[in-house]
Amino acid sequence: MAKYLRVGIVGGAGIFGSHSLAYPENMNAVPVAFIDVYPSRAKKSFDEILNAHLKPALEYYKEDEPENGAMIDRLEYAVTSLEERGVSDNIWEVLDEVDALDICTPNKFHVPYSMIALEHGKSAMSEKPPARSWWETQKLIEVARKSKGIYQINENEFFRPLWNAMGEALCAGKIGNIRSVTAQLGHTGPSWGWNSHFFTPLLNGGGCTQDLGVHALGLAMASLAWLKGLPNEKIEVVSARVKKMEKRNAKRKMTTYIGENTWKNIEFEDYAKFIVKLKHPQGYDFKLNLETAWCMPIQGLCKIEGTEGVLSPNVIKGGAQVVEVYDKRGKLLETVHPKIDKYGNRDSHEREVLYFTDLALNGKGPSVANEDTASNLQSMISLAYYSNSFKNGEEATMAELRAWCEKLEKQVGAARDVLIDEMVQRLLKPLRADL
């Protein structure tokens, strides 16, 4: 077994800033390469992690903790590797030099780079959303199940202790069977993005539903313990219907990750509200009500109503986040504090990286956010767009979505980029004047 996981950062522009602090003192992993088809795009992140994080950490340990030889060796290896490699514009130049990829690209490239890694026995963690279409995640599953590497979707809400405490309370039977779930998250974004990719359908795959809706669904799935290896892993997506999917602010000011201000037209939805019908492993159905937006702030929230009570998050005196358990009459029965694990108070973006690198290095098994979890997440997004595009907002089932994908693959062919581009364009057509 290697001393540490050698990680290649792919497309390390803006979002990598949320991952970068997980590397300097991470004994499981070292960043050894940055890969970007436009090297200048990743140069800022490369310089920051090398000069603002890794080198200062190395200097600190050499001066203040010289007895910590393992940490010093790891940091020296990382600094030397990055200085020698710089930023590469070709994944094939570095693939043999890495054990895993940290994929921070625009959405269109999440699955392709994940599949490159997995097909070559490497591990891959990819930024959210998992893909631009649920059908794309089915191809990902096929490759991941054959690979020696592991896959993880980096939806950070999966790794937030608050939502995991909700899931534990639910599975402990504190509110009985689930009746309904309400999940919300939104803000006035998108706030940045290389080459305006959030506003480009074939790069992003959708609007706020594909961007922030993923976070809202992520916190709901964690709160339901609907992740790989958890008690409610086998919850099934049955159908979805859209209440609203619309453009409310047609034009807005956008600030890119390098500080450029531009005015952009919204060419797809900046507000969405839809209902997903889910089936519990015990055989009963319940509903997930979701609201997300780019046009206004919506606090990240998940409330679960059960046959015997309600679970809801709260912030108590001192700023601590807790889960509150109420009975059917609204009486507070219990306050549940999230558990403190080995990752302590680290940010959820850092936690996902620390968790993944630990699993990938030490072979502890699949991630809670593996390819099956990713597929469940993306299926609800694709179903919402399908309901809006082909059912006038009425109920669309997973069987209908699958049949449509299979039919389109026969018409268009199995070339992945061509097929997924066609799916994206057809699902977004009602929201786009130019399609």
N, C-alpha and C positions, 0 to 999 in steps of 0.2 A: 504494500500500500504506500502511495506517495505521501510525502510529508504534508503537502497541501495541494489544494485544487488550483490549477492554473486557469485563470479566467480571461477570456477575450471579451472586450466590451464592443458591441456592434452598434454603430450609429450613436455614439456617446455624446449627444448634444444635451438639450435642456433637461430631460427627465433623469438623466444619469446623475444630476446633482442630488436627487433624492436617494440614490443608492450609494453615493461616494463615501459617506461616513461609515458605511458598514465594512469597509475594507482595511483601513489603517491598522486596527488592532484585532482583526479577524484571523485567528490562528488556523482556521480551516482553509483559507484561500488567499491567493495573491492575484491582483490584476497584472497581466503580463503583456497585453496588447490592446490597442484600440484599432478598430476596423471601420472605415467609412468610405463609401464610394466618392465622397467629397471630403478629403482629409481636413480641409480648413474648417469644416462644420464641427468636427470632434476635437480640434486643436485646443479650444478653450477648456473643455473638460479634462483633456489629457494634461495640460499645463497645471490645472488646478489640483488634480489628485496627486500629481507628482511633486509639485513645488509647495502646495499649501497643506497637504495632508501627509504623504508618505515620507518626504524628506524631513519635515519637522518632527514626525514621530520617531524616525530613525535617530535623529540628533538627540532627542529627549532620552531615549533608551540607552544610547551610548554614554551619555553624560550622567543621567540620574539613576539608571538601573542597569549598569554594565553586567550584572550577574545574570540577566535575562538573555542568555545566548540564543535561545530558540526564537524569540521575538526579533532580535537584532538580525539573525541570519535570514529570517523571512523577509524583513523589510529591505535588507540589502539586495536580496534576490529580486524583489519587486522593482526597486529603483533601477537596478542594473538592466533588467529586462525591458522596462519601459524606455529607458534612455537609449538602449541599443536599437529597439524596434521603431520607436516613434509612432506615428499614425500611418497605418497601411490602408491602401485603397482596394485591397483584394483579400477576400476571406481565405482563398486557397493558399496564399502565402504563409498564413499563420495557423491553419487548421491543425497541422501536425504538432504545433507547439502549445496547444491549449487542451484542457480537459472539459471545459464547459464554456458556453456563451451566455453573456448577460445582454439581452436584446432590447435595445432602446431606440428602435427605428420608428418611422411612421407606420401606421397600422397595416398597410399593404404588405409589409415585409416581415411581420411577426411570424406567420406560419412558414414561409419559405426558409428563413434562417433557422428556425427551430428544426425543420425537417433536414436541413443540411447537417446540423449537429447530430441529430439522432441517427440519421442514416450512416454516419461515420463513427458510431459508438460513443459520441460525446453527449454530455448533458446540456440542457437548455432551460433557461428561465427567460420568459418573454414578458414584456410590458403588456398591460391590458390595452384594448380588448384582446381576447384570444385570437380573433380573426375578423375578416370583413363579412363572413357568412357562416352560418351553422354548418353548411355542407363542407366548407373548408376544414372544419374541426374533425369531420369524419375521416378525412385523409390523414390528418395529424394523428388520430387515434391508431390507425393502421400501422403507421411507421413507429410510433412510440411503443407499442406493445411488442415489437420485434427488436427494439434497440437495447443495447447494454447500458445506455445512458438513461437518465430520468428527465422528465419534463415537469415544469411548473409554470403556471400563469401567475404573474406578479400583480394580482389585484390586491392592493394593500389592505383593504377592509377585511379580507379573510384573516389577516394576522393581527388585528386590533384586539387586545385583551377584553375590551368591553363587550364586543359582540360574541366572543367565545364564552364569556360568562353568561350571556343570554342563552346561548345554546345549551350549556350545561344545566341551567335552571329549568329550561324547557324539558330536557330529556330526563330530569329528575322527577318529572310529573307534577311540578308545582302548580300548573294551571290546567291540567287535564289534556284532552285532545285539542288540536289546533282548529280554530274556526276561521280566523283571518289574520293576515299579516299586512301591515302598512309600512312601506319603505319610501323615504324621500331623500333627495340630495340634489342640489343645483347651485350654480353661481353665475355671475355675469361673465362668462367666458365664451369661447376659449381665450386664454390670456396670452398664449404664445404658440409657436409651432414653426418648424423649418418650412420655408417656402410656402407658407399658408396652407399646409397640408390638411389642417382641420376643416378648411373650406373647400377641399377638393374631393369630390365623391369617390373617385377611384383610388385615392390614397387613404382616405379616412373610413369610407364605408358607410357613412351616415352622419347625422347631426348630433344633437345633445343626447339622444337615446344611446348612440354608439359610444359616446364619450363619457358623460357623467352618469347616464343610466346604468352603465356597468358598475360603477361604484355603489349606487343605490341597491342594485341586485346583489352585489358582493356582500354588503353589510347584512342584507336580509338572509342570504344563504348561510353566512357564518352564524347568525342569530338562531337559525333553524337547525344548526349542527348538520347541515346538508353539504358536507365536504367528505372527501375520500377518507375512509377509515373511521368516520364518526357515526353515531347511532342512526341518524336520519339520512345516511348516504344514498339510500335507494328511493328517495322521493322522486317522482316522475313528473315531467312537464306534460300536461295534457293539451292545453290550448291557451290562446291569448286573444283578447279583444281590446281595441283601442278606443278610449273615450275622447282623447284629443291628441292630435299630432299636427302642430301648426307653426307658422312663422309669425311671431309677434313683433319683433324688431327687425325690419328688413335690412337695416344697415347699421354697422357699429364700428367703433374704433377698436383696433386690435394691436396689442403690444407683443412683439415677438420676443423670443428668449434672449436676443441680443439687444433689446431695447428699441427696436424700430417701431414706429407708430404708423399704421396704415388704416384706411377705411375699407371695409370689406362688406360685400353683400351676402346676406344669409341666403343660401340657395337650397336649404333644407330646414328641418324643424329646429327651433330653439326652445320649444316647450312640448312635453309629452306626458300623457297620463294614460296608463293602460292597466288591465287586470289579467293576471295569469292564473289559470286553473291548474292546481297541483294535486297529485295523488300521494297520500302518505303510505309508507310501507305496510301499515296496518289495514289499508284498504279504503279509507275514507278520503273524500275530496275536501280541499279548502282553497281559499283565494289569497293571492298576493297582489295588493294594490300598490302600484308604483307611480311616483311623480318625480320628474326630473326637468331641468331647464338650463339654458344658457342665458335666458333673458332676465333672471331675477335670482336672488339668493334664497336657497331653501336649505334649512339646517339638516345635516345628516341625521336621520332618525329611523328607528325600527321599533314598532310596537306590535306585540303578538297577543291576540285575544284568543283565549281558550274556553273550553266548556266550564271550567271552574275558576277562571280568573284572568288576569292580564299581566304581562311582562312589559316593562317600559324602562328605558334608560333615564338617568337624571344626573345632575351635578350637585353635590352636596357642599356644605360649608368647607372651605379650604380648597375647593376646586377638584375634589376627587370625583371620578366618574363611577357610578354604581348602577346596578340593576335593581329595580323595585318590583316587588311581587304584590299584586292587589287581588282581593277576592272579587266575586261577581258584583258586590255592592259598592265597590270602590274603596274598601278599607285596606290600608297598607298593612301587609302581613309580615314582610321581610325585606331587608336590604342586603343585596349580595354584592360583595366587593370582588372585582376581578383578581385572579390569582397573579402573584408575582413569580415569574419563571426565570430561567437562566439568562434571558435577554433583558431583564429589568425594565427600565422605563424608556427603552429605545423607541424611536419613531417607527411606525408601522412599515414604512418603506425600507428602513434598515433591517427590521425584523424579518421581512420576507427574504432578504439576501442572506442574512445569517442562518436562517432556517434551511434554505436551499443548499448552501455551501456545506453545511454540516451533513445533510442527507447525502449529497452527491459524493463527498469525500469518503464518508464512513459506511456507505451502502446500507443505510437503515431502512430502505424501502421507499415506496412512492410518496410523493408529497400529498398533503391534504388538498392541494390545489393542482392535482395532476390533470392529464388530458381529459378524463371523464368529467371532472369538475368544470374544466374549461368549456367542454361541449354543452353541458347543462346551462352554463351562464350564457353562452352565445346563442343557444336555441331560443331563449326568451326574447333576446334582441331581434333575431331574425323573424320570429313569429309576430312580433309587434309590427314590424315593417310589412310583413306579408298581409296581416289583417288590414292595415291601412291602405295598402296598394291594390289588393285583389278582393277584399271582402267588405269594403266600405266601412271598416271599423268593427264589423261583426266578428263573431268567434271564428278563429282559424285554428285547426288542430295540427298536431305534430305529424299525423298521417298525411294531411294535405300538403304540408311543407315538404315532407320527404318525397311525395309523389311529384311535386312541382320541380324539385331539384333533380330528380332522376330523369324527368322528361326533358328538362333543359339541357342536361348533360348529353342526352342522345341527340338533341338538335344541334348543339354548339360544338360538341366534342369534349374530350376529357382533358385537353390542354388546360392546366390549372389556372394560369393567369387570365386566359381568355374567358374561361367559364365563370370565374368569380367576378371578373369585371362585368360580364353580362348580367349576372345575378344582382350585383350592386345597382347597376343602372335601372333594371326593371323594378327593383324594390323601392327605389327613390323617385321614380318617375313622377308620381303625383305631387311631389314637393319641389320639382325642378322645372322651370319654364323652358329650359334648353334641352330637355331629354324627351 
